[in-house]
Amino acid sequence: MAEFKRAQRDYPLSFKIAVVEQVEKGEMTYKQAQLRYGVRPF
């Protein structure tokens, strides 16, 4: 039986909130957050 990796990562809620806060405060753009943290669009 073949195994496969999940394409989506599970991030802790605290991490998600911190990244969203940085974007909302204008500290970085969404694109910058994608590059810096490796998050993907939903």
mmCIF file of the N, C-alpha and C atoms, coordinates in Angstrom:
data_MODEL
# 
_entry.id   MODEL 
# 
loop_
_atom_site.group_PDB 
_atom_site.id 
_atom_site.type_symbol 
_atom_site.label_atom_id 
_atom_site.label_alt_id 
_atom_site.label_comp_id 
_atom_site.label_asym_id 
_atom_site.label_entity_id 
_atom_site.label_seq_id 
_atom_site.pdbx_PDB_ins_code 
_atom_site.Cartn_x 
_atom_site.Cartn_y 
_atom_site.Cartn_z 
_atom_site.occupancy 
_atom_site.B_iso_or_equiv 
_atom_site.pdbx_formal_charge 
_atom_site.auth_seq_id 
_atom_site.auth_comp_id 
_atom_site.auth_asym_id 
_atom_site.auth_atom_id 
_atom_site.pdbx_PDB_model_num 
ATOM 1   N N  . MET A 1 1  ? 0.843  -1.182 0.000  1.00 0.00 ? 1  MET A N  1 
ATOM 2   C CA . MET A 1 1  ? 0.000  0.000  0.000  1.00 0.00 ? 1  MET A CA 1 
ATOM 3   C C  . MET A 1 1  ? 0.887  1.244  0.000  1.00 0.00 ? 1  MET A C  1 
ATOM 4   N N  . ALA A 1 2  ? 0.651  2.146  -0.923 1.00 0.00 ? 2  ALA A N  1 
ATOM 5   C CA . ALA A 1 2  ? 1.461  3.357  -1.050 1.00 0.00 ? 2  ALA A CA 1 
ATOM 6   C C  . ALA A 1 2  ? 1.032  4.405  -0.032 1.00 0.00 ? 2  ALA A C  1 
ATOM 7   N N  . GLU A 1 3  ? 2.020  5.079  0.540  1.00 0.00 ? 3  GLU A N  1 
ATOM 8   C CA . GLU A 1 3  ? 1.735  6.174  1.457  1.00 0.00 ? 3  GLU A CA 1 
ATOM 9   C C  . GLU A 1 3  ? 1.967  7.486  0.730  1.00 0.00 ? 3  GLU A C  1 
ATOM 10  N N  . PHE A 1 4  ? 1.260  8.526  1.149  1.00 0.00 ? 4  PHE A N  1 
ATOM 11  C CA . PHE A 1 4  ? 1.448  9.835  0.534  1.00 0.00 ? 4  PHE A CA 1 
ATOM 12  C C  . PHE A 1 4  ? 1.444  10.906 1.610  1.00 0.00 ? 4  PHE A C  1 
ATOM 13  N N  . LYS A 1 5  ? 2.116  12.019 1.308  1.00 0.00 ? 5  LYS A N  1 
ATOM 14  C CA . LYS A 1 5  ? 2.168  13.142 2.237  1.00 0.00 ? 5  LYS A CA 1 
ATOM 15  C C  . LYS A 1 5  ? 0.929  13.997 2.079  1.00 0.00 ? 5  LYS A C  1 
ATOM 16  N N  . ARG A 1 6  ? 0.502  14.557 3.184  1.00 0.00 ? 6  ARG A N  1 
ATOM 17  C CA . ARG A 1 6  ? -0.590 15.530 3.108  1.00 0.00 ? 6  ARG A CA 1 
ATOM 18  C C  . ARG A 1 6  ? -0.042 16.813 2.540  1.00 0.00 ? 6  ARG A C  1 
ATOM 19  N N  . ALA A 1 7  ? -0.795 17.433 1.666  1.00 0.00 ? 7  ALA A N  1 
ATOM 20  C CA . ALA A 1 7  ? -0.356 18.683 1.061  1.00 0.00 ? 7  ALA A CA 1 
ATOM 21  C C  . ALA A 1 7  ? -0.519 19.852 2.028  1.00 0.00 ? 7  ALA A C  1 
ATOM 22  N N  . GLN A 1 8  ? -1.456 19.740 2.949  1.00 0.00 ? 8  GLN A N  1 
ATOM 23  C CA . GLN A 1 8  ? -1.736 20.833 3.876  1.00 0.00 ? 8  GLN A CA 1 
ATOM 24  C C  . GLN A 1 8  ? -1.044 20.583 5.206  1.00 0.00 ? 8  GLN A C  1 
ATOM 25  N N  . ARG A 1 9  ? -0.466 21.640 5.755  1.00 0.00 ? 9  ARG A N  1 
ATOM 26  C CA . ARG A 1 9  ? 0.154  21.533 7.073  1.00 0.00 ? 9  ARG A CA 1 
ATOM 27  C C  . ARG A 1 9  ? -0.844 21.945 8.134  1.00 0.00 ? 9  ARG A C  1 
ATOM 28  N N  . ASP A 1 10 ? -0.692 21.384 9.307  1.00 0.00 ? 10 ASP A N  1 
ATOM 29  C CA . ASP A 1 10 ? -1.518 21.788 10.438 1.00 0.00 ? 10 ASP A CA 1 
ATOM 30  C C  . ASP A 1 10 ? -0.697 22.718 11.317 1.00 0.00 ? 10 ASP A C  1 
ATOM 31  N N  . TYR A 1 11 ? -1.095 23.971 11.362 1.00 0.00 ? 11 TYR A N  1 
ATOM 32  C CA . TYR A 1 11 ? -0.391 24.963 12.163 1.00 0.00 ? 11 TYR A CA 1 
ATOM 33  C C  . TYR A 1 11 ? -1.132 25.165 13.476 1.00 0.00 ? 11 TYR A C  1 
ATOM 34  N N  . PRO A 1 12 ? -0.390 25.411 14.556 1.00 0.00 ? 12 PRO A N  1 
ATOM 35  C CA . PRO A 1 12 ? -1.050 25.710 15.836 1.00 0.00 ? 12 PRO A CA 1 
ATOM 36  C C  . PRO A 1 12 ? -1.861 27.005 15.722 1.00 0.00 ? 12 PRO A C  1 
ATOM 37  N N  . LEU A 1 13 ? -2.957 27.057 16.445 1.00 0.00 ? 13 LEU A N  1 
ATOM 38  C CA . LEU A 1 13 ? -3.823 28.238 16.415 1.00 0.00 ? 13 LEU A CA 1 
ATOM 39  C C  . LEU A 1 13 ? -3.049 29.502 16.784 1.00 0.00 ? 13 LEU A C  1 
ATOM 40  N N  . SER A 1 14 ? -2.174 29.416 17.765 1.00 0.00 ? 14 SER A N  1 
ATOM 41  C CA . SER A 1 14 ? -1.404 30.596 18.188 1.00 0.00 ? 14 SER A CA 1 
ATOM 42  C C  . SER A 1 14 ? -0.533 31.129 17.047 1.00 0.00 ? 14 SER A C  1 
ATOM 43  N N  . PHE A 1 15 ? 0.022  30.228 16.250 1.00 0.00 ? 15 PHE A N  1 
ATOM 44  C CA . PHE A 1 15 ? 0.834  30.632 15.105 1.00 0.00 ? 15 PHE A CA 1 
ATOM 45  C C  . PHE A 1 15 ? -0.030 31.341 14.068 1.00 0.00 ? 15 PHE A C  1 
ATOM 46  N N  . LYS A 1 16 ? -1.189 30.778 13.774 1.00 0.00 ? 16 LYS A N  1 
ATOM 47  C CA . LYS A 1 16 ? -2.104 31.378 12.791 1.00 0.00 ? 16 LYS A CA 1 
ATOM 48  C C  . LYS A 1 16 ? -2.505 32.786 13.215 1.00 0.00 ? 16 LYS A C  1 
ATOM 49  N N  . ILE A 1 17 ? -2.846 32.932 14.490 1.00 0.00 ? 17 ILE A N  1 
ATOM 50  C CA . ILE A 1 17 ? -3.267 34.238 15.003 1.00 0.00 ? 17 ILE A CA 1 
ATOM 51  C C  . ILE A 1 17 ? -2.126 35.247 14.901 1.00 0.00 ? 17 ILE A C  1 
ATOM 52  N N  . ALA A 1 18 ? -0.918 34.829 15.244 1.00 0.00 ? 18 ALA A N  1 
ATOM 53  C CA . ALA A 1 18 ? 0.231  35.732 15.200 1.00 0.00 ? 18 ALA A CA 1 
ATOM 54  C C  . ALA A 1 18 ? 0.498  36.211 13.774 1.00 0.00 ? 18 ALA A C  1 
ATOM 55  N N  . VAL A 1 19 ? 0.407  35.309 12.804 1.00 0.00 ? 19 VAL A N  1 
ATOM 56  C CA . VAL A 1 19 ? 0.650  35.689 11.414 1.00 0.00 ? 19 VAL A CA 1 
ATOM 57  C C  . VAL A 1 19 ? -0.443 36.643 10.928 1.00 0.00 ? 19 VAL A C  1 
ATOM 58  N N  . VAL A 1 20 ? -1.691 36.334 11.227 1.00 0.00 ? 20 VAL A N  1 
ATOM 59  C CA . VAL A 1 20 ? -2.799 37.194 10.810 1.00 0.00 ? 20 VAL A CA 1 
ATOM 60  C C  . VAL A 1 20 ? -2.664 38.580 11.437 1.00 0.00 ? 20 VAL A C  1 
ATOM 61  N N  . GLU A 1 21 ? -2.278 38.635 12.704 1.00 0.00 ? 21 GLU A N  1 
ATOM 62  C CA . GLU A 1 21 ? -2.105 39.936 13.371 1.00 0.00 ? 21 GLU A CA 1 
ATOM 63  C C  . GLU A 1 21 ? -1.021 40.762 12.686 1.00 0.00 ? 21 GLU A C  1 
ATOM 64  N N  . GLN A 1 22 ? 0.073  40.116 12.301 1.00 0.00 ? 22 GLN A N  1 
ATOM 65  C CA . GLN A 1 22 ? 1.153  40.846 11.622 1.00 0.00 ? 22 GLN A CA 1 
ATOM 66  C C  . GLN A 1 22 ? 0.662  41.429 10.299 1.00 0.00 ? 22 GLN A C  1 
ATOM 67  N N  . VAL A 1 23 ? -0.129 40.668 9.578  1.00 0.00 ? 23 VAL A N  1 
ATOM 68  C CA . VAL A 1 23 ? -0.657 41.148 8.296  1.00 0.00 ? 23 VAL A CA 1 
ATOM 69  C C  . VAL A 1 23 ? -1.661 42.273 8.533  1.00 0.00 ? 23 VAL A C  1 
ATOM 70  N N  . GLU A 1 24 ? -2.550 42.098 9.509  1.00 0.00 ? 24 GLU A N  1 
ATOM 71  C CA . GLU A 1 24 ? -3.566 43.119 9.785  1.00 0.00 ? 24 GLU A CA 1 
ATOM 72  C C  . GLU A 1 24 ? -2.954 44.424 10.269 1.00 0.00 ? 24 GLU A C  1 
ATOM 73  N N  . LYS A 1 25 ? -1.850 44.354 11.007 1.00 0.00 ? 25 LYS A N  1 
ATOM 74  C CA . LYS A 1 25 ? -1.192 45.558 11.512 1.00 0.00 ? 25 LYS A CA 1 
ATOM 75  C C  . LYS A 1 25 ? -0.355 46.240 10.434 1.00 0.00 ? 25 LYS A C  1 
ATOM 76  N N  . GLY A 1 26 ? -0.230 45.591 9.277  1.00 0.00 ? 26 GLY A N  1 
ATOM 77  C CA . GLY A 1 26 ? 0.555  46.167 8.194  1.00 0.00 ? 26 GLY A CA 1 
ATOM 78  C C  . GLY A 1 26 ? 2.041  45.914 8.336  1.00 0.00 ? 26 GLY A C  1 
ATOM 79  N N  . GLU A 1 27 ? 2.417  45.015 9.240  1.00 0.00 ? 27 GLU A N  1 
ATOM 80  C CA . GLU A 1 27 ? 3.836  44.712 9.431  1.00 0.00 ? 27 GLU A CA 1 
ATOM 81  C C  . GLU A 1 27 ? 4.396  43.920 8.249  1.00 0.00 ? 27 GLU A C  1 
ATOM 82  N N  . MET A 1 28 ? 3.524  43.227 7.536  1.00 0.00 ? 28 MET A N  1 
ATOM 83  C CA . MET A 1 28 ? 3.916  42.505 6.329  1.00 0.00 ? 28 MET A CA 1 
ATOM 84  C C  . MET A 1 28 ? 2.671  42.254 5.496  1.00 0.00 ? 28 MET A C  1 
ATOM 85  N N  . THR A 1 29 ? 2.879  42.038 4.218  1.00 0.00 ? 29 THR A N  1 
ATOM 86  C CA . THR A 1 29 ? 1.754  41.724 3.341  1.00 0.00 ? 29 THR A CA 1 
ATOM 87  C C  . THR A 1 29 ? 1.473  40.221 3.416  1.00 0.00 ? 29 THR A C  1 
ATOM 88  N N  . TYR A 1 30 ? 0.336  39.840 2.874  1.00 0.00 ? 30 TYR A N  1 
ATOM 89  C CA . TYR A 1 30 ? 0.006  38.416 2.844  1.00 0.00 ? 30 TYR A CA 1 
ATOM 90  C C  . TYR A 1 30 ? 1.053  37.641 2.045  1.00 0.00 ? 30 TYR A C  1 
ATOM 91  N N  . LYS A 1 31 ? 1.498  38.233 0.947  1.00 0.00 ? 31 LYS A N  1 
ATOM 92  C CA . LYS A 1 31 ? 2.519  37.577 0.115  1.00 0.00 ? 31 LYS A CA 1 
ATOM 93  C C  . LYS A 1 31 ? 3.822  37.407 0.894  1.00 0.00 ? 31 LYS A C  1 
ATOM 94  N N  . GLN A 1 32 ? 4.194  38.408 1.675  1.00 0.00 ? 32 GLN A N  1 
ATOM 95  C CA . GLN A 1 32 ? 5.407  38.304 2.487  1.00 0.00 ? 32 GLN A CA 1 
ATOM 96  C C  . GLN A 1 32 ? 5.256  37.199 3.530  1.00 0.00 ? 32 GLN A C  1 
ATOM 97  N N  . ALA A 1 33 ? 4.074  37.098 4.108  1.00 0.00 ? 33 ALA A N  1 
ATOM 98  C CA . ALA A 1 33 ? 3.823  36.043 5.092  1.00 0.00 ? 33 ALA A CA 1 
ATOM 99  C C  . ALA A 1 33 ? 3.934  34.671 4.441  1.00 0.00 ? 33 ALA A C  1 
ATOM 100 N N  . GLN A 1 34 ? 3.434  34.552 3.218  1.00 0.00 ? 34 GLN A N  1 
ATOM 101 C CA . GLN A 1 34 ? 3.540  33.285 2.494  1.00 0.00 ? 34 GLN A CA 1 
ATOM 102 C C  . GLN A 1 34 ? 5.000  32.892 2.321  1.00 0.00 ? 34 GLN A C  1 
ATOM 103 N N  . LEU A 1 35 ? 5.815  33.843 1.896  1.00 0.00 ? 35 LEU A N  1 
ATOM 104 C CA . LEU A 1 35 ? 7.226  33.549 1.661  1.00 0.00 ? 35 LEU A CA 1 
ATOM 105 C C  . LEU A 1 35 ? 7.980  33.281 2.956  1.00 0.00 ? 35 LEU A C  1 
ATOM 106 N N  . ARG A 1 36 ? 7.718  34.091 3.968  1.00 0.00 ? 36 ARG A N  1 
ATOM 107 C CA . ARG A 1 36 ? 8.463  33.986 5.226  1.00 0.00 ? 36 ARG A CA 1 
ATOM 108 C C  . ARG A 1 36 ? 8.113  32.721 6.018  1.00 0.00 ? 36 ARG A C  1 
ATOM 109 N N  . TYR A 1 37 ? 6.818  32.408 6.089  1.00 0.00 ? 37 TYR A N  1 
ATOM 110 C CA . TYR A 1 37 ? 6.381  31.292 6.922  1.00 0.00 ? 37 TYR A CA 1 
ATOM 111 C C  . TYR A 1 37 ? 6.003  30.046 6.143  1.00 0.00 ? 37 TYR A C  1 
ATOM 112 N N  . GLY A 1 38 ? 5.989  30.145 4.830  1.00 0.00 ? 38 GLY A N  1 
ATOM 113 C CA . GLY A 1 38 ? 5.640  28.981 4.025  1.00 0.00 ? 38 GLY A CA 1 
ATOM 114 C C  . GLY A 1 38 ? 4.176  28.620 4.073  1.00 0.00 ? 38 GLY A C  1 
ATOM 115 N N  . VAL A 1 39 ? 3.332  29.601 4.395  1.00 0.00 ? 39 VAL A N  1 
ATOM 116 C CA . VAL A 1 39 ? 1.888  29.333 4.427  1.00 0.00 ? 39 VAL A CA 1 
ATOM 117 C C  . VAL A 1 39 ? 1.347  29.407 3.017  1.00 0.00 ? 39 VAL A C  1 
ATOM 118 N N  . ARG A 1 40 ? 0.284  28.668 2.791  1.00 0.00 ? 40 ARG A N  1 
ATOM 119 C CA . ARG A 1 40 ? -0.323 28.631 1.471  1.00 0.00 ? 40 ARG A CA 1 
ATOM 120 C C  . ARG A 1 40 ? -1.707 29.244 1.520  1.00 0.00 ? 40 ARG A C  1 
ATOM 121 N N  . PRO A 1 41 ? -2.149 29.775 0.382  1.00 0.00 ? 41 PRO A N  1 
ATOM 122 C CA . PRO A 1 41 ? -3.507 30.328 0.353  1.00 0.00 ? 41 PRO A CA 1 
ATOM 123 C C  . PRO A 1 41 ? -4.536 29.227 0.549  1.00 0.00 ? 41 PRO A C  1 
ATOM 124 N N  . PHE A 1 42 ? -5.684 29.580 0.996  1.00 0.00 ? 42 PHE A N  1 
ATOM 125 C CA . PHE A 1 42 ? -6.728 28.572 1.245  1.00 0.00 ? 42 PHE A CA 1 
ATOM 126 C C  . PHE A 1 42 ? -7.728 28.522 0.133  1.00 0.00 ? 42 PHE A C  1 
# 
